[in-house]
Amino acid sequence: MTPRRLSLALAATVLASWTCPAAALDRAGAIAAARHQVARKCTEITPCTFTAKAEGGKWYVRVQFTRRKSLQEEPYAYPGGHAMFIVNHNGKVVGRIEGN
């Protein structure tokens, strides 16, 4: 292999292996990390909704908790019934903010 081809192959390998931190974890992965943290609170009786937003190389996942007394009632959100999870590009929760 000529030195020029070797250097081009090396450059292509380096560029192919480099990923942007925001792209390392997708929305579904960030929600899965938050879902794992609230598994006890988010059940069939009290389902949760999840929204995720990427910002600054991290994911911010908002979890809305609900209440209801039986499966026949519609679940409803309540004041202060939410949490925000900050998830890094590796899928690790690095911060949590509880609702008031």
Summary of the structure (lengths in Angstrom):
residues: 100
radius of gyration: 20.3
end to end distance: 64.5
largest distance: 73.2
contacts: 244
relative contact order: 0.17
helix: 30%
strand: 35%
